[in-house]
Amino acid sequence: MNVTTKSPTEKAVIIGTEAYHSEAYAREENEKLWGKVWQVACRVEEIPKVGDYVTYDILEESIIVVRVTPDRIAAYYNVCQHRGRRLTKGCGHAKGFVCGFHAWKWNLEGENIDALCRDEWGGALTDENLRLPQVKLDTWGGYVFINMDPNCESLHSYLEPAVSVLNPFQLEKMRYAWRKWLYFPCNWKTALEAFMEGYHVLGTHPQLTRWGGAGLTWSKEYGRHGAFGAKTTGGFGGSTSKVFTSDVRKALAESLTEMWAELRASTTQTIVDVANRLVDELPENTPSDQVMRHLMTRAMEIDAARGVIWPKVDPKTLTDAGNGWNIFPNTNILPGLTTALCYRARPHGYDPDSCIFEVYVLERFPEGQEPKTENIYEPEMTREKWLQVLMQDFGNMQEVHAGMKSRGFRGCRPNPIQERIVINFHETLAKYMGRGAPKPIK
C-alpha cells in the first residue's frame, strides 16, 4: 500500500476559498472534473431486473443507467438524437426508451428501433449515428460507477488502493437500510469535508465522547483518495484517552445505544442488543479487551443464526480501513463489518452555495429480508427528521460555508496531521482543475 508521508511543515498549508464560492470555478468543474472522474451513479441493488433504470444527473449532464441483461448494466447519455429531449427522469422500469416529443424509440441496447418517417432523411440517418452514445460504466462494492471520459483509466486502477483495503468488508453484500437527501445550502466540497476527519468529534459531538474521551486521529492519503481513523492504544472506543467509567460493560451499552438512537448508523440493532446484556453476562471487573471480544463474538453468533454472516477481516485490515474513506471526488464511506455509513454530495446547478447532499446506511441482511427503501427527499432540517448527530454536522456545514465568505477569513488551515485527507482532496482537485496546489502557511 503506497502512503505518501510528508513532514508536518510540508503538510501545513492554506487553502483559498475560490473552489467553494466562485461560480466560474463551479462551471469549470463541469468539464475538468466531472467529465473526467469515475463517480457513483447508483447501487446495483437499485436496478435488479432487466429494464430497471436510474437517471443520474450531474450539472448539465444526465445519464441513464439501465440493466440490459441479467448480467450486464449499461449507461447512455440521456438525450434523444433527434431534437435533444431527455428520455428519462428519476428511476423506473422500461422495455425501452421513448422520446416524449416525437416518439422516437430506443431499445435497452441503445439501438434506435423507430424514428418516425425515417425515410424522409434520405438515408442520412443510420443505425450507428442514431445509437444512444454510451458512457463508460463499471461496478465495485455494489456500486455502479460512470465516467464520461472515453479514454479514462479503468475503475479498478482509479480506485486503488481503496479496493485492496475495503474489499474484505464485502460492501457488495450490503443493502440499503435507509437513505435520505436534500438540497443543502453549502458547496458540495464543504458538505463532504464535514465527514472527512475525526478531529471534529470533541467539538461537534461531545455527547459521543463522554464514555471514552476524544482521542487523536490519523489521516492518510492513498493516491487521490484518503482515509482517517482513531489512534488506538488498546483502550476502549479506539481512543488514546482513558475511559471515564470503570465499568466498560455499562459504557459500551450506553454509548452504542446512544449512537443508535442519535444516528441510526455506525452500529446495528444486534450489536446494541448484545451490549445491553453485557452487565448480565460478564462480571463487573472484566478487562475491556475481554468485554469487546465477548460483545463481537456474541453479536456474530446471533447474526449467523439469523442468516447474516460476518466477513473475515483481519486486525491489520481493520486498522488500515480506519473510520472513513473519501473516494475522490464525492463519495465518503465509513465502513463496518456489517454496516456502512455513506455520504455523497453533488453540485446543484452552478450555484456554489448549494449542493445535492445524500446520506445513506448500508447493512447486511438475511437473504430475502432486505428492506425495500426509497431515497427520501427530506428538506426539513430538524432533529426529528435527521437525528442529533447529523444535525450537529449540518450546523457546521452551513456556518463554515457562510464564514468562508468573510473579509476576515484568510483561508482554510487543515490540521496537517489529523486532517491530511482534506489537504490531499484539494491537492488532487487542483491537479484536475489545472490550479496550483495549496500553498504552505507563512
DRENMAR-811499 format. One record per atom (N, C-alpha, C): residue in three letters; x, y, z. Coordinates in steps of 0.05 Angstrom, whole numbers, plus 5000, padded with zeros to 4 digits. Each point is the difference from the previous one (the first is absolute). Layout:
REM residues N
ALAXYZ ...
REM end
This chain:
REM residues 442
MET501749765000 MET498350245000 MET501850255000 ASN499650184981 ASN501650244998 ASN498750225015 VAL501450095021 VAL499050235016 VAL502150224999 THR499250234990 THR501950224999 THR500350125027 THR502550025009 THR500550135026 THR501550264997 LYS499150205012 LYS501550265000 LYS500350095028 SER501950175004 SER500450115027 SER497750205006 PRO499550055026 PRO497850195007 PRO500450284986 THR502650084997 THR500550264988 THR499150004971 GLU500649794985 GLU499349984972 GLU496949984997 LYS498749895020 LYS497149954997 LYS498450245011 ALA501250195013 ALA498550225011 ALA499550204978 VAL497550014989 VAL499450174977 VAL497650175006 ILE499650204983 ILE497650165001 ILE498549974974 ILE497449965001 ILE498349954977 ILE498250234996 GLY500150124976 GLY498350234994 GLY497149924996 THR498350204997 THR497149954999 THR498850004972 GLU501650034980 GLU499050004972 GLU498349754994 ALA501149775008 ALA498749754994 ALA497249975013 TYR499550165021 TYR497549985015 TYR498050214991 HIS500950234991 HIS498250234997 HIS499950124972 SER501749904981 SER500050124974 SER498249864981 GLU498150144987 GLU498349884980 GLU501649924976 ALA502050164993 ALA501749944977 ALA501549735005 TYR500949965024 TYR501449755007 TYR498049774998 ALA497650045010 ALA497949794998 ALA499549924972 ARG499950204982 ARG499649944971 ARG502349854988 GLU502450075009 GLU502449874990 GLU500149715009 GLU498949945024 GLU500049735010 GLU498549814981 ASN498050114986 ASN498449834982 ASN501749854980 GLU501950144988 GLU501749884979 GLU502449865012 LYS501450155018 LYS502649905009 LYS499849785021 LEU497950005016 LEU499849805021 LEU497949794994 TRP497450094999 TRP497849814997 TRP500149854974 GLY501250114979 GLY500249864975 GLY502349814998 LYS501649985022 LYS502549854999 LYS500249785022 VAL498350015020 VAL500449825023 VAL497949775000 TRP500749785013 TRP498149795006 TRP498350105023 GLN497449984998 GLN498250105022 GLN497749805003 VAL499149985025 VAL497849825006 VAL497450104988 ALA498749834984 ALA497450084988 ALA497749885016 CYS500449755010 CYS497949875016 CYS501249755012 ARG498349845013 ARG500849735010 ARG498849794981 VAL501449784998 VAL499049784983 VAL497249915008 GLU499550015026 GLU497449905010 GLU497650174991 GLU500650254990 GLU497850174991 GLU498949914972 ILE501549844986 ILE499249914974 ILE500249694998 PRO498549855015 PRO500349715001 PRO499049854975 LYS497950114987 LYS498749864978 LYS500750134973 VAL500049844979 VAL500450114973 VAL497950214995 GLY500950234991 GLY498250234995 GLY499950205023 ASP501049935023 ASP500250195022 ASP502150214994 TYR499350265005 TYR501950214994 TYR500150215022 VAL502250155001 VAL500350235018 VAL501150224982 THR498950245004 THR501150244986 THR501950145018 TYR502550034992 TYR502050135016 TYR500650274988 ASP499550225015 ASP500450274990 ASP502450135014 ILE501750124985 ILE502350155011 ILE500450254983 LEU499350235012 LEU500050254986 LEU498449994974 GLU501150054977 GLU498450014975 GLU499749724988 GLU501349805011 GLU499949734988 GLU497949835014 SER498849824985 SER498249815011 SER500649734987 ILE500349805017 ILE500849734991 ILE497949805007 ILE499349824981 ILE498249785006 ILE501749765007 VAL499649895024 VAL501349755008 VAL497949785000 VAL500349804983 VAL497949804997 VAL501149724999 ARG498449815011 ARG500849724998 ARG498949894973 VAL501949934984 VAL499449914972 VAL499449704999 THR501649855015 THR499649715002 THR500449935029 PRO499449755008 PRO500449935028 PRO502850045010 ASP502050004981 ASP502850025008 ASP501350254990 ARG498550194988 ARG501450234989 ARG498450265005 ILE501450205009 ILE499050275004 ILE501350194980 ALA498550184989 ALA501250204981 ALA499250285008 ALA501550194989 ALA499450285006 ALA500050164973 TYR498050174997 TYR499750164976 TYR499550295007 TYR501050184983 TYR499250285003 TYR497050024996 ASN498750135019 ASN497050025000 ASN499150224982 VAL500249954973 VAL499250214982 VAL499149874973 CYS497750084991 CYS498949914974 CYS501850114978 GLN500649834981 GLN501850074978 GLN498650164978 HIS497550065004 HIS498450164981 HIS500250305006 ARG498850085022 ARG500050295007 ARG501150055028 GLY501049795012 GLY501450055026 GLY498449975025 ARG497549924998 ARG498349975024 ARG501149775017 ARG499850045026 ARG500849785018 ARG498049784999 LEU500949765004 LEU498349764997 LEU498949905027 THR501550035021 THR499149905026 THR500450205022 LYS498649955022 LYS500350175024 LYS499649825024 GLY501750035020 GLY499749835024 GLY500749724995 CYS498649815011 CYS500549724997 CYS497449864992 GLY500349754990 GLY497649854992 GLY500749754985 HIS498149904985 HIS500349764984 HIS498950044972 ALA501549914980 ALA499150054972 ALA501049774982 LYS498549954979 LYS500949814980 LYS501950144980 GLY499950265000 GLY501750164983 GLY499550295007 PHE501150184984 PHE499750295006 PHE498650144977 VAL498050165007 VAL498450144980 VAL500150305005 CYS500750154979 CYS500050295003 CYS497250105001 GLY499550175019 GLY497350125004 GLY499350214980 PHE501950084983 PHE499650214980 PHE498849894974 HIS501549824987 HIS499149894974 HIS499949705000 ALA500249885023 ALA499649715004 ALA502249834987 TRP502450114996 TRP502249834991 TRP500649805022 LYS500949764993 LYS500349785019 LYS502749874999 TRP501049925023 TRP502549855003 TRP499549765017 ASN501449784994 ASN499949775018 ASN502050025022 LEU500149805018 LEU501850015023 LEU502949994991 GLU500649904976 GLU502749994990 GLU500950274989 GLY498250205001 GLY500750274989 GLY499650024970 GLU498749804988 GLU499650014971 GLU497350134993 ASN500150184980 ASN497550124992 ASN498249804985 ILE497649975009 ILE498249804987 ILE497650144986 ASP499850265003 ASP497950144986 ASP500650304999 ALA500250114976 ALA500250294996 ALA497950074980 LEU498050145009 LEU497650064984 LEU500850124972 CYS499049874979 CYS500650094972 CYS503050014995 ARG501449805009 ARG503050004997 ARG500850034971 ASP498549904981 ASP500750004972 ASP500250294989 GLU498750195014 GLU500050284990 GLU502850135003 TRP501849875015 TRP502750105003 TRP501849914976 GLY498849844983 GLY501449914976 GLY502549835006 GLY499949845021 GLY502249825006 GLY502250135018 ALA499650255008 ALA502050135017 ALA500049895028 LEU497749905009 LEU499949885026 LEU500849714999 THR502149935014 THR500949725000 THR499749885028 ASP500249735001 ASP499849875026 ASP502250105018 GLU502350054989 GLU502350095017 GLU499650285011 ASN499250194982 ASN499950285010 ASN497450055016 LEU498249815001 LEU497650025016 LEU500349865027 ARG502149845003 ARG500449855025 ARG500450205023 LEU498949945024 LEU500550165023 LEU502949995008 PRO501450235002 PRO502850005007 PRO500449875028 GLN501949825001 GLN500549865025 GLN501950155018 VAL499849955026 VAL501850115020 VAL501449765013 LYS502650045006 LYS501549795014 LYS498649935026 LEU499949745006 LEU498749905024 LEU501549765011 ASP500149985026 ASP501149775013 ASP498949995028 THR500449775014 THR498949975027 THR502249925019 TRP499650075025 TRP501849915022 TRP498450045026 GLY500349805018 GLY498850025026 GLY497050045001 GLY498649914978 GLY497150044999 GLY499350274988 TYR502050164993 TYR499550274988 TYR500249994970 VAL498450164987 VAL500350044971 VAL501450274996 PHE502350004987 PHE501550244994 PHE499850064970 ILE500050264994 ILE500150084972 ILE502350204996 ASN500950014975 ASN502150204993 ASN499550094972 MET499850264996 MET499450124974 MET502450034982 ASP502449945010 ASP502450024984 ASP500449734986 PRO499749994973 PRO500349754986 PRO502849885002 ASN502050165007 ASN502849915002 ASN500949975029 CYS498149975018 CYS500749995029 CYS501449745007 GLU501550015022 GLU501249755011 GLU497849825011 SER500649755005 SER498049815010 SER499150085027 LEU497649925008 LEU498950065026 LEU501849895022 HIS500949754996 HIS501749875021 HIS502650165004 SER501250094979 SER502450165002 SER499550265014 TYR497750134992 TYR499350265012 TYR499549975030 LEU498849795009 LEU499249975028 LEU502349915018 GLU502049864989 GLU502149915017 GLU501450235015 PRO500949945025 PRO499949755015 PRO497549965017 ALA498050164995 ALA497549975015 ALA498849724996 VAL500249894976 VAL498949744994 VAL501449795017 SER502650005001 SER501449805016 SER499450015030 VAL499750245010 VAL499450035029 VAL497149935006 LEU498150084984 LEU497249985006 LEU498749744990 ASN501349864981 ASN498849754990 ASN499249805022 PRO501649965020 PRO499349815021 PRO497350065014 PHE499150254999 PHE497550075013 PHE497649914984 GLN500449934975 GLN497949894982 GLN497650195000 LEU500550254992 LEU497850204998 LEU497949914981 GLU500749834980 GLU498149914980 GLU497949825013 LYS500449895023 LYS498149835014 LYS498250165019 MET500450265001 MET498350175017 MET497850124982 ARG497950085013 ARG497750124987 ARG499150255015 TYR498550174987 TYR499150255013 TYR498349935025 ALA500750125022 ALA498349995024 ALA498150245000 TRP501150244994 TRP498450244996 TRP501750204984 ARG498650194987 ARG501450204984 ARG498250264999 LYS501450235001 LYS498650254999 LYS501850204985 TRP498750214990 TRP501550214986 TRP498550265003 LEU501550224994 LEU498850275000 LEU501950184984 TYR498950234993 TYR501650224989 TYR501250155024 PHE502650005002 PHE501250125024 PHE501450274993 PRO499750205017 PRO501050274994 PRO503050035005 CYS501649844986 CYS502950035001 CYS501249864975 ASN502550064994 ASN501349874978 ASN500449705005 TRP500049844978 TRP500249715003 TRP502649925015 LYS502150164997 LYS502549945013 LYS499950055030 THR498650225007 THR499650065029 THR498549775013 ALA498049904986 ALA498449785012 ALA501749755004 LEU501549924980 LEU501649765002 LEU502150025022 GLU501350235001 GLU502250035019 GLU499249995029 ALA497450045005 ALA499049975027 ALA500249725011 PHE500449814981 PHE500149715007 PHE502649874992 MET502150164996 MET502549894991 MET502049965023 GLU499350065024 GLU502049985022 GLU498549965026 GLY501549905020 GLY498949965027 GLY500950215019 TYR501550204990 TYR501150215017 TYR497750185012 HIS497749994987 HIS497850185008 HIS498249885022 VAL500449745006 VAL498149865017 VAL499750135027 LEU502250075014 LEU499750125026 LEU498550265000 GLY500650174980 GLY498650264998 GLY497249994990 THR499449814983 THR497349984987 THR498249815014 HIS501049775008 HIS498449795012 HIS500949925028 PRO500150195019 PRO501149945026 PRO498549785015 GLN497449964993 GLN498549795014 GLN501049734993 LEU501449974977 LEU501149744992 LEU502749935012 THR501150205015 THR502749965011 THR500149965030 ARG497750015013 ARG500150005029 ARG500649725012 TRP499949794984 TRP500749745011 TRP503049934995 GLY501150114979 GLY502749924994 GLY501850244993 GLY499050245004 GLY501650234993 GLY500350044970 ALA501550204992 ALA500550054972 ALA502949964995 GLY500749794985 GLY502849944995 GLY501050134975 LEU502649974996 LEU501350104976 LEU499249834976 THR500150114977 THR499349844976 THR502350014980 TRP500149814983 TRP501950004977 TRP498450074975 SER501550104981 SER498850084974 SER502149954978 LYS499449844980 LYS502049924980 LYS498950044972 GLU501850064982 GLU499350014972 GLU500749734987 TYR498149904983 TYR500449764986 TYR499550064970 GLY502150104987 GLY499750104973 GLY498150245000 ARG498050004983 ARG498150224999 ARG497949985022 HIS499949775013 HIS498049965022 HIS501350045027 GLY498549975022 GLY501250045026 GLY498349875021 ALA501249945023 ALA498649875022 ALA500850125027 PHE498349975020 PHE500750095027 PHE499049795020 GLY501250005023 GLY499249815021 GLY501150095027 ALA499349855021 ALA500850075027 ALA502749875006 LYS501750165013 LYS502549885010 LYS499449855026 THR500749744999 THR499249835023 THR502349915016 THR499549965026 THR502049895018 THR498849765014 GLY498049884988 GLY498849775012 GLY497850075019 GLY499450265003 GLY497950085019 GLY497349994988 PHE498050075016 PHE497249994991 PHE499550214980 GLY498449934980 GLY499050204981 GLY501950094979 GLY502349864998 GLY502050084979 GLY501250275006 SER500550065026 SER500950265008 SER502549985017 THR501650214998 THR502450005018 THR499250105027 SER497650105004 SER499150105025 SER499149785018 LYS500050055026 LYS499049805019 LYS497050005001 VAL498949775007 VAL497149975003 VAL499150165024 PHE497850154998 PHE499050165021 PHE498649845021 THR499449754994 THR498749825019 THR501649755003 SER500049885024 SER501549765005 SER498549764989 ASP497550024995 ASP498449784990 ASP499650014970 VAL501849864986 VAL499950014971 VAL497449894989 ARG498949815014 ARG497549874992 ARG497850214996 LYS499750175021 LYS498050214999 LYS500750224979 ALA502650064998 ALA500850214981 ALA499349914972 LEU500549754993 LEU499449904974 LEU497050014994 ALA498549905020 ALA497150004997 ALA498850284996 GLU500950185016 GLU499050284998 GLU500850144974 SER502649964993 SER501050144976 SER498849894975 LEU499849744997 LEU498849884976 LEU497050054998 THR498750005023 THR497150075000 THR499650284991 GLU501750195009 GLU499750284993 GLU500650044970 MET502149864991 MET500750024971 MET497749914983 TRP498749785008 TRP497849894984 TRP497650195001 ALA499550125023 ALA497850185002 ALA500450274986 GLU502550105000 GLU500650274990 GLU501050004971 LEU500649764988 LEU501050004973 LEU498849774984 ARG499249795012 ARG498949774987 ARG502049894980 ALA502550005008 ALA502249924983 ALA502549945017 SER502149904987 SER502549945012 SER499949775021 THR497749875002 THR499749765016 THR497449874989 THR499249785013 THR497649864991 THR498349935025 GLN497549934995 GLN498249935021 GLN501149755015 THR501249814985 THR501149765013 THR502250085020 ILE501850174992 ILE502250085018 ILE499050165024 VAL498150174995 VAL498850165023 VAL498749815020 ASP498549814990 ASP498649815018 ASP502049845016 VAL502149904988 VAL502149855015 VAL501350185020 ALA500650254993 ALA501350195018 ALA498350045025 ASN497450014997 ASN498250045023 ASN499749755017 ARG501249784992 ARG499949765017 ARG502749945013 LEU502050184995 LEU502749955011 LEU500049995030 VAL498550175013 VAL500050015029 VAL499049745011 ASP498249864987 ASP498949755009 ASP501849764993 GLU501650034979 GLU501649784991 GLU502950005008 LEU501050225010 LEU502850025008 LEU500350125028 PRO502149915015 PRO500550125026 PRO500850294998 GLU499750155021 GLU500550295000 GLU502850084992 ASN502049855009 ASN502850084995 ASN501249864976 THR498449914982 THR501149884975 THR501750204985 PRO502549934992 PRO501750184985 PRO498650094974 SER500650254992 SER498750124976 SER500349834975 ASP502449884996 ASP500449854975 ASP498249755000 GLN499649885023 GLN498349775002 GLN497050084996 VAL499350235010 VAL497350104996 VAL499450034970 MET501950134987 MET499750054971 MET499949734985 ARG501749825007 ARG500049744987 ARG497449855003 HIS498950025025 HIS497449875005 HIS497850134984 LEU500050274999 LEU498050144985 LEU500049924971 MET502350004987 MET500249944972 MET499449714994 THR500949825017 THR499649714996 THR497049945002 ARG498750105021 ARG497149955004 ARG498450124977 ALA500750244992 ALA498550134978 ALA500449844974 MET502449904995 MET500549844976 MET498449755001 GLU499849875023 GLU498549755002 GLU497050044996 ILE499050225011 ILE497150064998 ILE499450074971 ASP501750154987 ASP499650074972 ASP500149754982 ALA501949825006 ALA500349764984 ALA497449835002 ALA498949995024 ALA497549845004 ALA497750104984 ARG500050264994 ARG497850124984 ARG500750034971 GLY502449904992 GLY500750014972 GLY501850224991 VAL501250155019 VAL501950214993 VAL502849915007 ILE501649944980 ILE502749905005 ILE502050234998 TRP501650045021 TRP501950215001 TRP502449944981 PRO501150204987 PRO502449954984 PRO502449955018 LYS502049874989 LYS502549955015 LYS501950224994 VAL500350185019 VAL501750234996 VAL502249995022 ASP502549984992 ASP502149985020 ASP500550265014 PRO501350005023 PRO500550245016 PRO501550224984 LYS502049934984 LYS501550204985 LYS498250144980 THR498249854987 THR498250124981 THR498150195014 LEU499049925023 LEU498250175016 LEU501450275007 THR502649985007 THR501650235007 THR500450184975 ASP500849874978 ASP500450154975 ASP497550144990 ALA497749865003 ALA497550124990 ALA499150245017 GLY500750005025 GLY499350225017 GLY497050055003 ASN499350255003 ASN497250075005 ASN498650104975 GLY501550114981 GLY498650124977 GLY501950044976 TRP498849984976 TRP501550054975 TRP498650214983 ASN501750164987 ASN499050174979 ASN500849874974 ILE498049914984 ILE500549904973 ILE499750244982 PHE502350104990 PHE500050254985 PHE498349974975 PRO498350204993 PRO499850255015 PRO497950015022 ASN497749874996 ASN497750095016 ASN498549785015 THR501449785008 THR498749805016 THR501649945025 ASN498850015023 ASN501349925025 ASN498749755010 ILE501749805008 ILE499149755011 ILE501249955027 LEU498349965020 LEU501049935027 LEU499349705004 PRO502049824996 PRO499549724998 PRO499949865027 GLY498349805003 GLY499849835023 GLY499849714991 LEU500149815018 LEU499949724993 LEU497349924987 THR497850115010 THR497449934989 THR498450254993 THR501250235000 THR498650254994 THR501950214990 ALA499050204986 ALA501750224991 ALA498250254998 LEU501150225010 LEU498750264999 LEU501350154977 CYS498450114981 CYS501150114976 CYS498850274994 TYR501550174986 TYR499250264992 TYR500850054971 ARG498350154985 ARG500650084973 ARG499050294997 ALA501750164987 ALA499250284995 ALA500650074971 ARG498250154988 ARG500350094972 ARG499250294998 PRO501150144980 PRO499150274995 PRO497050014994 HIS498850225009 HIS497250054993 HIS500050234979 GLY500149924975 GLY500550194979 GLY502750135003 TYR500250254992 TYR502650145002 TYR500050195024 ASP498149975018 ASP499950165024 ASP502049895020 PRO502250155006 PRO502049895018 PRO499149995029 ASP497750135005 ASP498950005028 ASP497949795005 SER499849804982 SER498049795003 SER501149744989 CYS499049785012 CYS500849744991 CYS497849805004 ILE500149774986 ILE498349775006 ILE501549825019 PHE499049975024 PHE501449855021 PHE498449765008 GLU501349764999 GLU498749755006 GLU501349865023 VAL498449885018 VAL501049835022 VAL498649734998 TYR501549795002 TYR498849744999 TYR501649805017 VAL498649795009 VAL501349795015 VAL499649734985 LEU502249864998 LEU500049734989 LEU500249805023 GLU498849764997 GLU500149805021 GLU499749734988 ARG501149805013 ARG499549724992 ARG497449905011 PHE498449874984 PHE497449905008 PHE499949704993 PRO498349855013 PRO499549724991 PRO499050004972 GLU500949824984 GLU499149994972 GLU496949994998 GLY498950174984 GLY497150014997 GLY498650185019 GLN501550115020 GLN498850185020 GLN501150284998 GLU501250074978 GLU500950274996 GLU497650194999 PRO500150235014 PRO497850194999 PRO499850134973 LYS497650074991 LYS499650164976 LYS500150295008 THR502050144990 THR500450285008 THR499650184976 GLU499450255006 GLU499950214981 GLU501950225009 ASN501150154980 ASN501750235007 ASN498250235007 ILE499550045026 ILE498150205009 ILE501150284999 TYR498550184987 TYR500750285000 TYR499050125026 GLU501950105017 GLU499350105026 GLU501250285004 PRO498550214992 PRO501150275001 PRO499950125028 GLU498449885018 GLU499750115027 GLU502349935018 MET501850195005 MET502449945016 MET499350035030 THR498949785011 THR499450005028 THR501149745013 ARG500250005026 ARG501049765014 ARG498149774996 GLU497450064998 GLU498049784995 GLU500549864974 LYS500750164979 LYS500349884973 LYS502849894995 TRP502150135012 TRP502749924993 TRP501649895024 LEU498850025024 LEU501349905025 LEU502350195008 GLN500949975025 GLN501750215012 GLN502850014987 VAL501349774995 VAL502750014990 VAL500250144974 LEU498349944981 LEU500050134974 LEU499250295002 MET498250075018 MET499350285003 MET502450165010 GLN501749885017 GLN502450145009 GLN501950044977 ASP500349804982 ASP501650044977 ASP498950204980 PHE497350004997 PHE498750194983 PHE500650295009 GLY500050045026 GLY500650265010 GLY502750104992 ASN502049825001 ASN502750074991 ASN500050074970 MET498749834984 MET500150044971 MET499050284992 GLN497850085012 GLN498850264994 GLN501850235009 GLU501049985025 GLU501550225012 GLU502850024988 VAL501249784993 VAL502650004987 VAL499850144972 HIS498049924985 HIS499750114973 HIS499550305001 ALA498450095020 ALA499450285003 ALA502550155010 GLY501449885019 GLY502450135011 GLY502250044980 MET500349824981 MET502250034981 MET499650244981 LYS497750125000 LYS499550244984 LYS501050255014 SER500749985024 SER500850245016 SER502650134989 ARG500150265001 ARG502450144993 ARG502349935020 GLY499149925023 GLY502049935021 GLY501149724998 PHE499149844981 PHE500949724997 PHE502249994979 ARG502449915008 ARG502350004982 ARG500249734985 GLY498549805008 GLY500249744986 GLY500049775021 CYS499349764990 CYS499849775018 CYS502849905007 ARG500449925025 ARG502549895010 ARG499549735013 PRO499649794983 PRO499549745012 PRO502449905017 ASN499349855021 ASN502149885017 ASN501749824982 PRO502750054999 PRO501749854982 PRO500349715007 ILE499249925024 ILE500249725008 ILE497249874999 GLN498150125014 GLN497449875004 GLN498050074978 GLU500650194983 GLU498250074977 GLU501649984973 ARG501949834999 ARG501649974976 ARG498249924976 ILE497949855005 ILE498249914979 ILE498750254986 VAL499550215015 VAL498850244988 VAL502150144982 ILE502450015009 ILE502250124984 ILE500449844975 ASN500049735002 ASN500449834977 ASN497750044980 PHE497650035010 PHE497750054982 PHE500550254983 HIS500950215013 HIS500450254985 HIS502549994982 GLU502049855008 GLU502349964982 GLU499149854974 THR498349805004 THR499049844977 THR498250174983 LEU498250155013 LEU498150174985 LEU501650214984 ALA502150115011 ALA501650204986 ALA501249894975 LYS500849745000 LYS501249884977 LYS497949974978 TYR497649925006 TYR497949984980 TYR499350274989 MET500050205017 MET499150274992 MET502250164987 GLY502549905000 GLY502250154989 GLY500850235017 ARG499649995026 ARG500750215019 ARG502549925015 GLY501250195013 GLY502349945017 GLY499149875025 ALA501749835012 ALA499349865025 ALA499850205023 PRO498549935021 PRO499950185024 PRO502850085009 LYS500350255008 LYS502650115006 LYS500649975030 PRO502649975007 PRO500749985029 PRO499250255015 ILE499349965025 ILE499350225018 ILE502650165006 LYS499850264997 LYS502350175006 LYS499450195024 
REM end
